Amino acid sequence: MKLSDVAGRASRPEVTPLLAGDPRELGGYRLQGRIGRGGMGTVYLGATRSGRLLAVKVISPEAAAEDKNRERFRREVKAAAEIRSPRTATVIDWDVDAATPWLASEYLPWPNLADVVRENGPLPEPAVRELALGLAEALAAIHRAGLVHRDVKPSNILIGEDGPRLIDLGIVTDPDGPTLTYSQEVLGTPQYMSPEQALGLPVTAASDIWSLGAVVYAAATGTALFGRGAPPEVTYRVVHARPLLGALAEGLRPLVRACVAKDPADRPELSRVAELLRAGDGGREPGQRVRWPWSGGARPLPGGRPGADRLAGPRSGADRQGGDAEGARRRRRRLPGRAVTVGLAVATAAAVAGAALAAYLA
């Protein structure tokens, strides 16, 4: 059974009416309803004058009043403008300097993976394989841009007729740039965080690979790899506990086991996802194949990318084109895997878990 067949049985996201205090227009786009609400703002259903539907993400005035939130949103827009992949949502327009910052992207009226699994139960193995390959393709595009997603989880994966789309770059980061994570603050979802991210340590592309493995496990079993509970409890298990893969189909174990290695240096390159799926399937080809345009680490594409210069000031109009983006990024860098030192504790349990991780990797 294909992934789209399973998703076809799940309910579509509901669009609710606008509330009294909601804007009716932003950047020339008419807002028609609410798609959802997150930690920093609201996502609306918008439309161009010609009737094209868009998802318009708007930062709340309270969040926009804090410089770190504006900078985080600026990074999200910059990342979305640089990434070119059929496995991510296409960005249409934005204004990061407005009193109410916003971002417009293509509207995908598809269910997310969390809803698909909740309504239909664990996915059949062929659908999970298709999911894994699609996520690897999306992450490859993000990593080629020199970025790390940091929030790969089922609710950020939409499932449509052509497979998965990875969305929400709200906490994306450039490993070579300044951090937006402050003391005692860890961004992300504990059940799908890598050990280093859960401890507030710097993350690389290897952290997204951990999350890919955790998502594959959840899709195939209907449960989180390290269970649920209060964030400190989950953080402790993510860092300290060994993953138990007995509930996972045997054909998926090589991939998940490799992805959730405690040491970032031991996790596979994205180019090996198909190989690990074949290993778990007795050498047979998975239902979908991906041609990888590089070998080894995430390699920057030559030349610039359109759209980055638009961050300098407000723009509107879906038909405008951006200029050249920044030059090619540096290659992905890994953490020194066997010299992990816990310098930041996000909670008492996380501190204990950090000591356990250091001992485990010693």
Disulfide bonds with the S-S distance in Angstrom:
none
